Amino acid sequence: MNEPSTLSDILFIAIVVPVAAFYVAAMLKTSPADAPGSRPKGLGLIVRVLVFSLVVPGVLAGAGRLERYDPVPPPVMLLVLFVTLCTVGLALSDAGKRLASGLPLAVLVGYQVFRVPLEWLLHRLYLEGVIPVEMTYEGRNFDIVSGLSSAVLAIFLARSRVPIAVVAVWNTLGLALLINIVVVAVLSTPTPFQVFTEGPSNVLPSMLPYVWLPTLLVQAALLGHLLVYRALWHMRE
């Protein structure tokens, strides 16, 4: 496997930063009202989210603690599983309810557009010999459809009413495409159950800064889909 170029590193971080900033802004916006001069009530939750999605994975990857893939389970997969459970917990919590009801549906849908530049970057990493073709839109990754369609649907949601069924179908398709690429990525890792063996193995999750792909960006997409389901359920009540 080749090393990612410095430009790819920079481009990846340029995707991570606005997604993380959106997390912070969204949670601050939907946090309970604060007393004048007091610390924001949502600050503790924001710190926990950033620690578990950015700081801890970054420290572990930087220290080389996530480089082992055999025997199973690899440490990075345990880390991602833990962060995913935290994401689901956040979506189902009171904070998740506030996010789902406090943000416009157009915003919840439209922010998934970050998946477009991410898919372009994955293709660039494939051309650099870093990941297998299966993880790109030339292979088995169709996640770019979610990003492109989110922008279109968000525009319609901002301008007019869109049937709940349409949004639900889009959301389910986007979640299915997310699950698809996660499965492809796992089956591309150098573990005993690796399926996609042509080309380089996928070790991005154990590398800094790319550990933030599964611990932040995938989680952001997952949380977005779960919040859309909560928002649609709230609209039906």
Stockholm file with secondary structure:
# STOCKHOLM 1.0

chainA/1-237         MNEPSTLSDILFIAIVVPVAAFYVAAMLKTSPADAPGSRPKGLGLIVRVLVFSLVVPGVLAGAGRLERYDPVPPPVMLLVLFVTLCTVGLALSDAGKRLASGLPLAVLVGYQVFRVPLEWLLHRLYLEGVIPVEMTYEGRNFDIVSGLSSAVLAIFLARSRVPIAVVAVWNTLGLALLINIVVVAVLSTPTPFQVFTEGPSNVLPSMLPYVWLPTLLVQAALLGHLLVYRALWHMRE
#=GR chainA/1-237 SS CCCCCHHHHHHHHHHHHHHHHHHHHHHHHHSCCCCTTSCCTTHHHHHHHHIIIIIHHHHHHHTTTTCCCSSSSCHHHHHHHHHHHHHHHHHHSHHHHHHHHHSCHHHHHHGGGGHHHHHHHHHHHHHTTSSCGGGSTTTTCCTHHHHHHHHHHHHHHHHSCCCHHHHHHHHHHHHHHHHHHHHHHHTTSSSTTCCCCSSCCCCGGGSTTTTHIIIIIHHHHHHHHHHHHHHHHHHHC
#=GC SS_cons         CCCCCHHHHHHHHHHHHHHHHHHHHHHHHHSCCCCTTSCCTTHHHHHHHHIIIIIHHHHHHHTTTTCCCSSSSCHHHHHHHHHHHHHHHHHHSHHHHHHHHHSCHHHHHHGGGGHHHHHHHHHHHHHTTSSCGGGSTTTTCCTHHHHHHHHHHHHHHHHSCCCHHHHHHHHHHHHHHHHHHHHHHHTTSSSTTCCCCSSCCCCGGGSTTTTHIIIIIHHHHHHHHHHHHHHHHHHHC
//
